[in-house]
Each structure stands twice: as C-alpha cells, then as structure tokens.
C-alpha cells in the first residue's frame, strides 16, 4: 500500500541544501521519498530563490510565454503564512509553522488556505508577500470537514505591492489539464512545480487517527512533487485560474492531492455577500466505490445500467462507509448502502451531496439507497455541521477540554457527544506519553456528558481535593479507567472559558471562577503498620524500620530550575517524628514551588512543606503536621560512625513497583565524586559527594531506602541522583547511591531542636579525585605524598578542582582555578570530600594548593546558600524566565545576564520568533536587563502587538539579536515571587494598561 502523508504532518525532513528542518517545519512531506527526473528541468521549474529583482523576471518557462505571463500574475497573489496554533484544541496541538495561501479577494483582504493551517483552535499569524511585505492575518472561517479556510488581512497594510487576486474556477479542473503549483517556503523561496491532472475522483487521503482528516469529498490527483511549506498553494491552469487547492501528497511517489474548490468558492461568495456559510450533514461517511464493488454490495444490474447511462464519465457510486451512532442517519442508513438519489436528484459525486445538504440544513430530505438489491427510501433531517464542530474550550487545573468533535467521533465511530481532553496535563495528566485522545465520563462520581456540565462539577470541587474520575481513550473504548486525581488550582489558577470569535479572529476568554473553594480542613487519622517479618532473630531490630519510611508524592507544576518532571513518587525517611521532619532525595523534591504529600502506612495522606534544600548533598527536608498522624511513626536511631568499604549492612528500600524489599549487602566502595552535569538543560545535581556504592543488584532497582545495622541503627540513606539529560526525557540518567548518616547528623540535630538550618554556606567549586601518580606528575612534592600516605586509611588520593562556578553579577569569582590540587584546608589535610565540611559554617577557608607545580596558599570565600534558591519567576511572551540557578552557573565561566530562559511554551511568541531555552536576555529595546527587576521595568511598558527588539546570549556565549511581537491576549505577563517573611509564593498578574493585581 502506498504510504500517504500530508504536507501538514510534523516531521524532520532534509532540505535541498542539506540542512535539516526543526520539528517546527510542519507542512512538509519527507523529500527522501519524492523523486523526479533532473533532466526534466524545463517541466519542473522549482525553488527559484528570492532576490531584490522581481521574481517573475526569472525564466519560468523558457518555451512557453503564456505560462510566463501566468506566473507573473499569480506570484503577486501568493503569500507565505507564518503562524502559530496557540494552544491544543480538538485534533491539533500547539505549534509554530509555516504554509502557503493566496489572495482571492484583494479588496476585502481574503486569503484562501488549508483548514489544517487555519486550525480549529486559537490562531496567530502573519503573511509575507512576494516583495517581503508583511501583514497580520486573522482567521474568519475554517470548514468543519473539508481542508480549506479563510484568513483576512487589512489591504492598507500592503503599501508597495500591487495586490492581485486569483479567481476560483473549479469546473476547469479536467483530466490532462496542465497545472502549476505555486508555493512559498518560509517567504524565502518560491517554488513553481509543474504537472498534469490525472484523476478527479480520488477519495480523500487518510492521515491517521487523532489528527485532522478530510472526508466526503473528491480529491484531484496529479504528479507535481510539491514540497516544504506548500500546503495551501494554488493549483493554477494556463490562464492563471485557481482550479484546486494543494492539500497533501504521497511520500513514496511524486503524487499530490488537491482539494476541488467548489466548496471554497461557495464559502467565498457567502463571505462577500455577508451571508452565513451553512453546512449540512447526516453524520455518514461516504466512499466512492467502483461499480463492480457496488454490485458486490447489492447494487442491482438495472441500477448500475441506469447510473452508467446518467453518468458516463463516472467509475462508480457513493457507498456508506460509516454511520455514526445517534446521528441523523443512525438506523436509517447502514454501512454498505449505495446512495442512489437525494430528493429525487440522482447522485454520483460528493460535490452534489454537499450542494444539496448545505442548502437544506434543518430540513427533511428523501434519501434513496440500495441495500442487498432492494430499494430503500428514508426521510432524514439534515443536521448542522457547525453545531457539532466545537468552538469553545475550558482551561482548568492545568488541563484543557472541549466537546468531542465530528472529527474524533468519525475516526472511532462513536457519538458526537462527550467531553474530550485535548491536553491531559496538570491534574489530569494520566500518562507522560499520551496527552490527548481521552474522553472524560465522570468527575467526583458526577457525570460529565458535555462541557457545561463539566464546568458545573469542577466549580464545586475544593482546591487540593482528591476526587475519583472515570475516563476512556478513544483508541481503546473497551477499557474504562478509574483513577483518583489531585485537583490543584493554587499554582495553576486559570479556570476560564474560551469562545471563538470569527469577527475579531480571537478567542474571547471569560473567567468562570476567580478562586476555587477553599481546601477541606484535614482531620487526624490512625493507621496500622505491619512490621517487617524476619525468621532470623538477629535482624529483629530492623522490623520496625518500616515505621520510619513514608511515601512522598511531589507535584511540581512550574518547570522551575529546568526540572523536567511534574509528578513523582518515592519514599523518604522520618528523621524526627516528634516535629514532623522527613528526609527525601532532591531528585524527587527539586525545589519549594511544589505540592508535597506524605502517605503513612499506605493509609494516611498528609500535606507537607519543603523547609530545607541541601545545596550539594542531594537531599531535601519536608515538614508535616505530626498531630494529623495518629499512627505509630518512629524516629530511627542514627549511627555516629561512618560506613567503610567492606562492611556488611542490611538494605531496606522500595523498588520501582513501590514494593518493600530487603537484602544483605556489602559496601563495595566509598567514592568521592560528582554526578555528571546535564549540559543540554542544567538542573540540580549532587556534587562534592562522598557516596556509598553497593555490590548488589538491589541497588539499581530501588530509588529510595536505608542501610542499617542488624539492631535497626540507620547507617546511610539510599538516594536517587538525577544525572545527564537526553532528548528523550524517559532516558535521563539516574544514579542510585548511599549518603552516610554522619554527613547529615548536624542537620538532624538542628531539626530535633525544631530549628531549620538557615546559614549554610558552600564553596562555588567542584572537586574530583586524582591518583597519587597523577598528582606526582603534576608537581605534588614527595613530602606531601608521604603525609597523605600516612593519614589515608581506605584510598590514597588527592582532590583537584574540576570546575569553578561563574559568579553572580554582583560578586567576584573565587580565586580557585581548574586543575588546582588541594593539599589542606585550614591546616587539615584533605583526604576526601568530607574534609570540606568546614565550608558549611565558615565565611572563608584557607587552601594550600599545588598550582602549575608550585605550592601556594590562598583564602577562598564561601557563599550563603539562602541566595542560590530561586525566588522569582517571570512568565513573558510564552517564555519562563528566572535568575540562572546554581546548576547553570556551575557550567559557565561568566553569566551574561540574570534573565535566564528556563523553558518556553509551544505556540508562544518566544517559540515563534526563536528564543532558545537555556539562553540569556541581555537587552530589551536596547535597554540593558541585568536582572528580572530591570527586565520587568522595561517590558511592563511595552504595548500589545508591538515588535520588541531582544539581544540574547546563548548558553555557548553566542550573541543573537531578534525581534518578537508581543501577544498579551494569549500570553499575558505574570510573576511568581517568594515572600521573604512568610516564604509563601505570591502570583502577580500584569494586564496591559491596567493596574497590577496580586493574588495568593
């Protein structure tokens, strides 16, 4: 079977110059599967580079003066469309891309293009004419079924080009007609491709499920090898008339598929005459099938003979392929029925069906079909296609919903009823790999048959509630899923209804509920623990350690500090049951802009709050209210003696199935190391660690746990460390190692006094191990080697400076240099990472070093760790901005600005105009923006829909200048700030030319 793809499919393809497009280049088939004879250059005139001279002065068709004149006329009407689909809606995802369109009414500024370009949801874009003038466009119509839509621009915006328009002449499309497909590629190259129409009666191509597909129309077929950005191109004949609209093509042949312009012509006339564009349907998908197949399905010889006589140029008739349940034709027409006539008018084409149905919306028509050799007559009420095409969506709890569309229902033969989750994120994130295709059936045990009922149910749910829901995926309707979800509406506060406005081209937003109902006050609960059973009495002391382990669930709604995960589950250790403190890996609790839940004995659910984040040892401390937990939670006994290599211990932890497992283990190594950095997207990692490694397969299966002696004394915490990043988030590298209890004892002792460590300090440098041989060759004298050999017990090594972090803009870089070999700190020999522990309390340390084979002594200042945690986040033009977190500074020598782009939204201006993640904004409109405060002072005064000049420095210190057009309607400016006194996050919304309002 020939593989078919559309010019609109999202893919990476090779361009003719050998470069690769990004995933943003949406409207492109794979060029590797499209071939033509290079010797036929006179027939395949393509990729004429844009230049200052008029494009039509170039040799379009040397032997055909008529075609040259035609192309001269056509190119002024063809435009490149640069656009974004702002948000997920129905079958479409938010994206940035380009396509082609052409002017069909220069006076009114009407442009015809594909429906999959206009999209069913929010659209923003502009067009570029042949002389590179630009004009903003707004969508005014997208067909519910067929692949066409209209954009409109203000003709007065085009000042230097004489506008022209193309006439739509669908009747001129004939088999054998020579045509040209005239398309733009990003406004930079004009592609003029030649071909001949070979078919007029092809069924609409199928592009797959859960995406837009045209149906119930003929398609025109030709061999034109149309390529990148050609969706929406006019297909013109020799006289310059648009006889069809480019829509899709095959990747395994030079075949292209064009939409006939009968329906676009009717819609255009309706727009010009200010009439509604009525669209009728009976929720039946028809397929054009040849007469022999119709005969096998029950068409009588008499009916076939009559049809062949009436329609001598037709190959077959329309046959019902799919009848939607609960639709107008349900029970009246069945799959396999051959359509004979509608209201006594004989039918042979989709075009005639459209004409009749569109003119009779709401009326009863007589349908005659043949079924098994019998004539069957049915009276069917014609439905309104616009009524089953969603034009509203709801954003709430981080997810987006709309009524199910005819597109989705038709793909899976289900009724056009129900709530469709077009973006299953936030509280409704069921999986990380499937964000769309879900049908919501109930929320909080209340039915949600449509969007209005769903809104009413969500209004009544308090914030921070856990509610049951039932849902299905359209690809597996046999399976009903039942889950309990957490409703989070305090970080993601939006609860709004968006309604399409075809007059303005925007979607109008209405706030449904300013604030959710307050959370329900928790009540103390009891739960029973079951201790770990042991047949060996020597380990009976470990039985009760299960009472010190608690499940930790994290929800991080904002990707602050480049943390890539939203919902995580692991286990932590209760280090102080009396005051309610739990130690947990920072792999699962990366920062304090999070919701934390602790589950005791798999029974009691209690909220917790992040109170301490260790800067380098990969653990966090969270606090809960112990009065809410009546279960017998215990604080374990902690050892004061560090583990050593070769010691045996007992492992208690939880594997990837969250199942408790135990094992006798042996300490294979105590290593001084740093977790490798994620250079693609720097995020928190452990460094300057003294880590415990195990010689056991259980160590790679368990994300969390403890190492204990037989009497239950805890010797180490088993933690997961987040390592290198990959393009595929699911393959991010994880490291599982132990952290000795003795490295945490000082913090635990403070917690027992109900005191949170506030004045912790660190060195802005990373150290790594060096063998004695390497140290000797780099200049360490023998007397120092002798000293190390005398004091080292387990492993003889030096520590050398691996990396020095970039300072903040108001600080100086510390005097350590990469390659320095550390001999002593404050007079004490440095054998391992623990020997730097004085940095946590001292404002400076005296280092004795070997640098370039010379022994030197320097004083190195430490920094206050309260300054390195992120406390301010800005949302602007679809970009998430913050001060560069410490993991960024660790990988740089100099920070160009403290306005760091940590993430950007798909479909936003930041994405559309090329702001890269992990870059720095240094200037806005030539005003220097050293930090977020100075940045906000500049952008708050920038009007909506204006171009902003940005100077950006990439992570690799490459300067870039771009312009970006603001769009506050869809991407308003807001901030999240942490209050120093209460340590609560406050949201600040900025409305253009309106007062700023604050909301907790």
Buried (B, 14 or more C-beta within 10 A) or exposed (E): EEEBBBBBBBBEBBBEEEEEBEEBBBBBBBBEBBEBEEEEEEBBBBBBEBEEEEBBEBEBBEEBEEBBBBBBBBBBBBBBBBBBBBBBBBBBBBBBBBBBBBBBBBEBBBBBBBBBBBBBBBBBBBBBBBBEBBBBBBBBBBBBBBBBBBBBBEBEBBEEEEBBBBBBBBEBBEBEBBBBBBBBBBBEBBBBBBBEBBBBBBBBBBBEEBBBBBBBBBBBBBBBBBBBBBBBBBBBBBEBBBBBBBBBBBBBBBBBBBBBBBBBBBBBEBBEEEEEBBBBBBBBBBBBBEBEBBBEBBBBEEBBEEBBEEBEEBBBBBBBBBBBEEBBBBEBBBBBBBBBBBEEEBBBBBBBBBBBBBEBBEEEBEBBBBBEEEEBEBEBBBBBBBEBBBBBBBBBBBBBBBBBBBBBBBBBEBBBBBBBBBBBBBBBBBEEEEBBBBBBBBBBEBEBBEBEBBBEBBEEBEBBBBBEBBBBBBEEEEEEEEEEBBBBBBBBBBBBBBEBEBEEBBBEBEEBBEEBBEBEEBEEBEBEBEEBEBEEEEBBBBBBBBBBBBBBBBBBBBBBBBBBBBBBBBBBBBBBBEBBBBBBBBBBBBBBBBBBBBBBBEEBBBBBBBBBBBBBBBBBBBBBEBEBBEBBBBBBBBBEEBBEBEBEBBBBBBBEEEEBBBBEBEBBBBBBBBBBBBEBBBBBBBBBBBBBBBEBEBBEBBBBBBBBBBEBBBBBBBBBBBBBBEEEEEEBEBBBBBBBBBBBBEBBEBBBEEEEBEEBBBBBBBBBBBEBEBBBEBBBBEEBBEBBEEEBEEBBBBBBBBBBBBBBBEEEEBBBBEBBBBBBBBEEBBBBBBBBBEBBEBEBBEBBBBBEEEBEEBEBBBBEBEEBBBBBBBBBBBBBBBBBBBBBBBBBEEBBBBBBBBBBBBBBBBBBBBBBBBBBBBBBBEEEBBBBEBBBEBBEEBEEEEEBEBBBBEBEEEEBEBEBBBBBBBBBBBBBBBEEEEEEBEBBBBEBEEEEEEEE
